[in-house]
């Protein structure tokens, strides 16, 4: 290669010196990448054998080290610590700080995801905790990148104090313009903090009902029983009366049954105890009461109240079905008739018409006149 070509000056340093600097940088970077790979492999193998979470965190940090960051560090070390003709690079310190800030954000984001994943795995059946963990992960991720942004701005010589003050004044104007969005955002924070509902829970909001499928920064989405997606703004949802059926400890069930007026008195006295025995024969049930309630138009009505000790609606319907079948069997065995709408017409003998259309004489005796 022509020596004159190698002596070309770039940023007050010859091309030959630049090639030497790049070569040293690549060697240092290769060494760092190799060390990262060896240490990461050993720590990962160790973490698989132990229940200690510290080695998992170290492995995640090593895994999160990006190649661009290692090359940047290698270049900085080559410039600062090797006895070669070094260039005058006033931006190098800023560039390294920028690289450190970016690597901090990426590593922090990876650690937050790992910690949230651990928490979700240990609480995979608790939808409330799952919602809170995801929200906290989002908040911490946002804070980390805000810190990274501020570090970058400060690194480039921007006055952060003046910027924060300016953002405060501008924030008031933005808040006025985005009232609805901010109200939904604050409602989202309230939902996460107070946890009136969480993923997978069945809600009734006014005339709408469905299972919570998504809790977002602005909207909450419910999947209705008929399949469509119902979308509420968070602020409107918190302003409504929400029934959360998933948080029920037990369900109250009430049913009525009617028998005919021809039922003998002794059998009527037996029916409340019979209904009680049928209900108590079921599992996950707490009997409350059974009474002869009313004399209706065509039936004598009994009312039964019991509690299902689990909140699932399907379980309650299965129990009610078994109760209905048992009642039908017991009433059939005891010859007790179920009431159904009937009407009895009583005909009173009196004035009428004969077959020829002539009015029949009254049977009422005529009086005598003096």
Secondary structure by P-SEA (a helix, b strand, c coil): ccccccccccccccaaaaaaaaaaaaaaaaaaaaaaaaaaaaaaaaaaacccaaaaaaaaaaaaccaaaaaaaaaaaaacccccccccccaaaaaaaaaaaaaaaaaaaaaaaaaaaaaaaaccccaaaaaaaaaaaaaaaaaaaaaaaaaaaaaacccaaaaaaaaaaaaaaaaaacaaaaaaaaaaaaaaaaccccccbbbbccccccccccccccbbbbbcccbbbbbbcaaaaaaccccccccccbbbbbbbbbbcccccaaaaaaaaaaaaaaaaaccccccccccccccccccbbbbbbbbcccccaaaaaaaaaaaaaaaaaaaaaacbbbbcbbbbbbbbbcccccccccccccccbbbbcc
